[in-house]
Amino acid sequence: MSGVRVTGKVKFFSDEKGFGFIRPDDGGEEVFVHRTDLGQNLNMLITDQQVAYELVDSHSKKGNGKKAANVELV
């Protein structure tokens, strides 16, 4: 995967469900993040953590557009 690298803050992440959302620092739309897209040293995120991630096509059947991938703490 290769996408645009951006930063943001975790808005919400459910450890139980394994997904959440990130608010980009540039003020754009919230970005979906799944546990499988977290970096090697992460298995969950906490609200308000500062993160960097790649913005990539989600390839979702719903056609939702973009998601976060290769998410790492800043």
N, CA, C and O atoms as a GROMACS GRO file, in nm:
protein
  296
    1MET      N    1   0.084  -0.118   0.000
    1MET     CA    2   0.000   0.000   0.000
    1MET      C    3   0.088   0.124   0.000
    1MET      O    4   0.184   0.133   0.076
    2SER      N    5   0.054   0.214  -0.083
    2SER     CA    6   0.127   0.339  -0.079
    2SER      C    7   0.027   0.450  -0.100
    2SER      O    8  -0.044   0.455  -0.201
    3GLY      N    9   0.022   0.539  -0.003
    3GLY     CA   10  -0.073   0.648  -0.007
    3GLY      C   11  -0.009   0.774   0.048
    3GLY      O   12   0.111   0.777   0.075
    4VAL      N   13  -0.089   0.876   0.066
    4VAL     CA   14  -0.043   1.002   0.121
    4VAL      C   15  -0.029   0.987   0.273
    4VAL      O   16  -0.122   0.940   0.338
    5ARG      N   17   0.085   1.028   0.329
    5ARG     CA   18   0.108   1.018   0.474
    5ARG      C   19   0.056   1.146   0.539
    5ARG      O   20   0.096   1.256   0.501
    6VAL      N   21  -0.033   1.131   0.637
    6VAL     CA   22  -0.092   1.246   0.707
    6VAL      C   23  -0.094   1.220   0.858
    6VAL      O   24  -0.067   1.109   0.904
    7THR      N   25  -0.127   1.324   0.934
    7THR     CA   26  -0.135   1.312   1.079
    7THR      C   27  -0.275   1.348   1.126
    7THR      O   28  -0.351   1.414   1.055
    8GLY      N   29  -0.308   1.301   1.246
    8GLY     CA   30  -0.438   1.331   1.303
    8GLY      C   31  -0.445   1.282   1.446
    8GLY      O   32  -0.347   1.232   1.501
    9LYS      N   33  -0.564   1.297   1.506
    9LYS     CA   34  -0.588   1.251   1.643
    9LYS      C   35  -0.698   1.146   1.641
    9LYS      O   36  -0.793   1.156   1.564
   10VAL      N   37  -0.683   1.047   1.727
   10VAL     CA   38  -0.784   0.942   1.738
   10VAL      C   39  -0.911   1.003   1.798
   10VAL      O   40  -0.907   1.060   1.907
   11LYS      N   41  -1.022   0.990   1.728
   11LYS     CA   42  -1.150   1.037   1.778
   11LYS      C   43  -1.213   0.930   1.866
   11LYS      O   44  -1.270   0.959   1.972
   12PHE      N   45  -1.203   0.805   1.820
   12PHE     CA   46  -1.268   0.694   1.886
   12PHE      C   47  -1.203   0.565   1.839
   12PHE      O   48  -1.167   0.553   1.722
   13PHE      N   49  -1.186   0.469   1.930
   13PHE     CA   50  -1.141   0.336   1.889
   13PHE      C   51  -1.198   0.235   1.986
   13PHE      O   52  -1.181   0.247   2.107
   14SER      N   53  -1.267   0.134   1.932
   14SER     CA   54  -1.324   0.028   2.013
   14SER      C   55  -1.232  -0.092   2.010
   14SER      O   56  -1.217  -0.158   1.907
   15ASP      N   57  -1.170  -0.121   2.125
   15ASP     CA   58  -1.082  -0.237   2.134
   15ASP      C   59  -1.164  -0.364   2.112
   15ASP      O   60  -1.116  -0.460   2.051
   16GLU      N   61  -1.286  -0.364   2.161
   16GLU     CA   62  -1.374  -0.480   2.148
   16GLU      C   63  -1.408  -0.509   2.001
   16GLU      O   64  -1.404  -0.624   1.956
   17LYS      N   65  -1.443  -0.403   1.927
   17LYS     CA   66  -1.482  -0.420   1.786
   17LYS      C   67  -1.364  -0.414   1.690
   17LYS      O   68  -1.374  -0.463   1.577
   18GLY      N   69  -1.253  -0.355   1.733
   18GLY     CA   70  -1.133  -0.352   1.650
   18GLY      C   71  -1.130  -0.245   1.544
   18GLY      O   72  -1.057  -0.257   1.445
   19PHE      N   73  -1.208  -0.139   1.562
   19PHE     CA   74  -1.203  -0.029   1.465
   19PHE      C   75  -1.235   0.103   1.532
   19PHE      O   76  -1.280   0.107   1.646
   20GLY      N   77  -1.210   0.212   1.458
   20GLY     CA   78  -1.240   0.345   1.509
   20GLY      C   79  -1.224   0.449   1.400
   20GLY      O   80  -1.227   0.417   1.281
   21PHE      N   81  -1.209   0.575   1.443
   21PHE     CA   82  -1.199   0.686   1.349
   21PHE      C   83  -1.091   0.784   1.394
   21PHE      O   84  -1.067   0.803   1.514
   22ILE      N   85  -1.028   0.846   1.295
   22ILE     CA   86  -0.923   0.946   1.319
   22ILE      C   87  -0.969   1.078   1.260
   22ILE      O   88  -1.023   1.082   1.149
   23ARG      N   89  -0.946   1.188   1.334
   23ARG     CA   90  -0.973   1.324   1.283
   23ARG      C   91  -0.843   1.378   1.226
   23ARG      O   92  -0.747   1.399   1.300
   24PRO      N   93  -0.837   1.400   1.095
   24PRO     CA   94  -0.714   1.454   1.034
   24PRO      C   95  -0.683   1.594   1.086
   24PRO      O   96  -0.774   1.673   1.111
   25ASP      N   97  -0.555   1.624   1.103
   25ASP     CA   98  -0.512   1.757   1.148
   25ASP      C   99  -0.550   1.866   1.050
   25ASP      O  100  -0.565   1.982   1.089
   26ASP      N  101  -0.566   1.832   0.922
   26ASP     CA  102  -0.599   1.933   0.822
   26ASP      C  103  -0.748   1.968   0.821
   26ASP      O  104  -0.792   2.051   0.741
   27GLY      N  105  -0.827   1.905   0.909
   27GLY     CA  106  -0.968   1.938   0.920
   27GLY      C  107  -1.057   1.866   0.820
   27GLY      O  108  -1.176   1.898   0.810
   28GLY      N  109  -1.004   1.770   0.747
   28GLY     CA  110  -1.085   1.697   0.650
   28GLY      C  111  -1.181   1.600   0.718
   28GLY      O  112  -1.196   1.602   0.840
   29GLU      N  113  -1.245   1.516   0.639
   29GLU     CA  114  -1.339   1.418   0.691
   29GLU      C  115  -1.270   1.315   0.777
   29GLU      O  116  -1.153   1.282   0.755
   30GLU      N  117  -1.343   1.264   0.877
   30GLU     CA  118  -1.290   1.158   0.963
   30GLU      C  119  -1.254   1.037   0.879
   30GLU      O  120  -1.316   1.010   0.776
   31VAL      N  121  -1.153   0.964   0.923
   31VAL     CA  122  -1.101   0.851   0.848
   31VAL      C  123  -1.120   0.723   0.930
   31VAL      O  124  -1.087   0.719   1.048
   32PHE      N  125  -1.173   0.620   0.866
   32PHE     CA  126  -1.191   0.490   0.930
   32PHE      C  127  -1.055   0.423   0.951
   32PHE      O  128  -0.966   0.434   0.867
   33VAL      N  129  -1.041   0.353   1.064
   33VAL     CA  130  -0.919   0.276   1.090
   33VAL      C  131  -0.958   0.141   1.151
   33VAL      O  132  -1.040   0.135   1.242
   34HIS      N  133  -0.898   0.034   1.100
   34HIS     CA  134  -0.923  -0.101   1.150
   34HIS      C  135  -0.797  -0.152   1.217
   34HIS      O  136  -0.686  -0.115   1.179
   35ARG      N  137  -0.814  -0.238   1.317
   35ARG     CA  138  -0.700  -0.294   1.392
   35ARG      C  139  -0.595  -0.354   1.299
   35ARG      O  140  -0.475  -0.346   1.328
   36THR      N  141  -0.636  -0.415   1.189
   36THR     CA  142  -0.542  -0.478   1.097
   36THR      C  143  -0.455  -0.376   1.024
   36THR      O  144  -0.356  -0.413   0.961
   37ASP      N  145  -0.490  -0.247   1.032
   37ASP     CA  146  -0.413  -0.143   0.965
   37ASP      C  147  -0.321  -0.067   1.060
   37ASP      O  148  -0.261   0.034   1.022
   38LEU      N  149  -0.309  -0.116   1.184
   38LEU     CA  150  -0.218  -0.053   1.280
   38LEU      C  151  -0.076  -0.102   1.256
   38LEU      O  152  -0.055  -0.214   1.209
   39GLY      N  153   0.022  -0.017   1.288
   39GLY     CA  154   0.162  -0.054   1.272
   39GLY      C  155   0.200  -0.174   1.358
   39GLY      O  156   0.122  -0.217   1.443
   40GLN      N  157   0.318  -0.226   1.335
   40GLN     CA  158   0.366  -0.348   1.401
   40GLN      C  159   0.357  -0.344   1.553
   40GLN      O  160   0.323  -0.445   1.615
   41ASN      N  161   0.386  -0.231   1.614
   41ASN     CA  162   0.391  -0.222   1.760
   41ASN      C  163   0.260  -0.179   1.824
   41ASN      O  164   0.256  -0.155   1.945
   42LEU      N  165   0.154  -0.169   1.747
   42LEU     CA  166   0.023  -0.127   1.800
   42LEU      C  167  -0.080  -0.237   1.785
   42LEU      O  168  -0.082  -0.309   1.686
   43ASN      N  169  -0.167  -0.250   1.885
   43ASN     CA  170  -0.281  -0.340   1.869
   43ASN      C  171  -0.412  -0.271   1.902
   43ASN      O  172  -0.520  -0.328   1.885
   44MET      N  173  -0.402  -0.146   1.951
   44MET     CA  174  -0.521  -0.064   1.975
   44MET      C  175  -0.481   0.083   1.981
   44MET      O  176  -0.362   0.115   1.990
   45LEU      N  177  -0.580   0.172   1.976
   45LEU     CA  178  -0.558   0.315   1.987
   45LEU      C  179  -0.641   0.370   2.102
   45LEU      O  180  -0.738   0.307   2.144
   46ILE      N  181  -0.601   0.487   2.153
   46ILE     CA  182  -0.672   0.552   2.262
   46ILE      C  183  -0.714   0.691   2.216
   46ILE      O  184  -0.639   0.759   2.145
   47THR      N  185  -0.833   0.733   2.255
   47THR     CA  186  -0.886   0.864   2.220
   47THR      C  187  -0.782   0.973   2.246
   47THR      O  188  -0.717   0.975   2.350
   48ASP      N  189  -0.769   1.065   2.150
   48ASP     CA  190  -0.681   1.181   2.154
   48ASP      C  191  -0.533   1.150   2.131
   48ASP      O  192  -0.450   1.241   2.141
   49GLN      N  193  -0.496   1.025   2.102
   49GLN     CA  194  -0.356   0.997   2.065
   49GLN      C  195  -0.326   1.062   1.932
   49GLN      O  196  -0.411   1.062   1.842
   50GLN      N  197  -0.207   1.119   1.917
   50GLN     CA  198  -0.162   1.176   1.792
   50GLN      C  199  -0.102   1.064   1.708
   50GLN      O  200  -0.016   0.990   1.756
   51VAL      N  201  -0.147   1.050   1.584
   51VAL     CA  202  -0.100   0.943   1.498
   51VAL      C  203  -0.062   0.996   1.360
   51VAL      O  204  -0.106   1.103   1.318
   52ALA      N  205   0.019   0.917   1.290
   52ALA     CA  206   0.051   0.940   1.149
   52ALA      C  207   0.005   0.814   1.076
   52ALA      O  208   0.014   0.704   1.129
   53TYR      N  209  -0.045   0.832   0.955
   53TYR     CA  210  -0.098   0.719   0.880
   53TYR      C  211  -0.097   0.749   0.731
   53TYR      O  212  -0.083   0.863   0.689
   54GLU      N  213  -0.111   0.643   0.653
   54GLU     CA  214  -0.126   0.658   0.508
   54GLU      C  215  -0.274   0.660   0.476
   54GLU      O  216  -0.351   0.579   0.529
   55LEU      N  217  -0.313   0.750   0.392
   55LEU     CA  218  -0.451   0.759   0.346
   55LEU      C  219  -0.460   0.679   0.216
   55LEU      O  220  -0.403   0.717   0.114
   56VAL      N  221  -0.532   0.566   0.221
   56VAL     CA  222  -0.537   0.474   0.108
   56VAL      C  223  -0.682   0.443   0.071
   56VAL      O  224  -0.773   0.466   0.150
   57ASP      N  225  -0.703   0.390  -0.048
   57ASP     CA  226  -0.836   0.347  -0.090
   57ASP      C  227  -0.882   0.233  -0.001
   57ASP      O  228  -0.806   0.141   0.027
   58SER      N  229  -1.008   0.239   0.044
   58SER     CA  230  -1.058   0.137   0.136
   58SER      C  231  -1.098   0.008   0.065
   58SER      O  232  -1.100  -0.098   0.126
   59HIS      N  233  -1.129   0.017  -0.062
   59HIS     CA  234  -1.176  -0.100  -0.138
   59HIS      C  235  -1.297  -0.163  -0.070
   59HIS      O  236  -1.318  -0.284  -0.078
   60SER      N  237  -1.375  -0.079  -0.004
   60SER     CA  238  -1.494  -0.125   0.069
   60SER      C  239  -1.607  -0.155  -0.028
   60SER      O  240  -1.622  -0.087  -0.130
   61LYS      N  241  -1.684  -0.256   0.003
   61LYS     CA  242  -1.801  -0.289  -0.078
   61LYS      C  243  -1.904  -0.177  -0.072
   61LYS      O  244  -1.987  -0.164  -0.162
   62LYS      N  245  -1.898  -0.097   0.034
   62LYS     CA  246  -1.989   0.017   0.048
   62LYS      C  247  -1.940   0.136  -0.033
   62LYS      O  248  -2.014   0.233  -0.053
   63GLY      N  249  -1.816   0.130  -0.081
   63GLY     CA  250  -1.761   0.238  -0.163
   63GLY      C  251  -1.733   0.365  -0.085
   63GLY      O  252  -1.749   0.475  -0.138
   64ASN      N  253  -1.690   0.351   0.040
   64ASN     CA  254  -1.671   0.467   0.127
   64ASN      C  255  -1.545   0.548   0.099
   64ASN      O  256  -1.525   0.651   0.163
   65GLY      N  257  -1.461   0.507   0.008
   65GLY     CA  258  -1.346   0.589  -0.028
   65GLY      C  259  -1.216   0.554   0.039
   65GLY      O  260  -1.148   0.459  -0.001
   66LYS      N  261  -1.179   0.630   0.143
   66LYS     CA  262  -1.045   0.620   0.203
   66LYS      C  263  -1.049   0.560   0.343
   66LYS      O  264  -1.152   0.562   0.411
   67LYS      N  265  -0.932   0.506   0.385
   67LYS     CA  266  -0.914   0.457   0.521
   67LYS      C  267  -0.769   0.482   0.562
   67LYS      O  268  -0.684   0.514   0.479
   68ALA      N  269  -0.743   0.468   0.691
   68ALA     CA  270  -0.607   0.483   0.743
   68ALA      C  271  -0.535   0.349   0.737
   68ALA      O  272  -0.595   0.245   0.767
   69ALA      N  273  -0.408   0.351   0.700
   69ALA     CA  274  -0.326   0.229   0.696
   69ALA      C  275  -0.188   0.262   0.752
   69ALA      O  276  -0.148   0.378   0.753
   70ASN      N  277  -0.117   0.160   0.798
   70ASN     CA  278   0.017   0.178   0.854
   70ASN      C  279   0.017   0.287   0.961
   70ASN      O  280   0.102   0.376   0.960
   71VAL      N  281  -0.078   0.278   1.054
   71VAL     CA  282  -0.096   0.380   1.159
   71VAL      C  283   0.012   0.363   1.266
   71VAL      O  284   0.036   0.253   1.315
   72GLU      N  285   0.076   0.476   1.302
   72GLU     CA  286   0.179   0.475   1.404
   72GLU      C  287   0.163   0.598   1.493
   72GLU      O  288   0.113   0.701   1.449
   73LEU      N  289   0.206   0.586   1.619
   73LEU     CA  290   0.201   0.699   1.712
   73LEU      C  291   0.306   0.801   1.673
   73LEU      O  292   0.413   0.766   1.624
   74VAL      N  293   0.274   0.928   1.695
   74VAL     CA  294   0.367   1.037   1.665
   74VAL      C  295   0.433   1.082   1.793
   74VAL      O  296   0.516   1.173   1.792
   0.00000   0.00000   0.00000
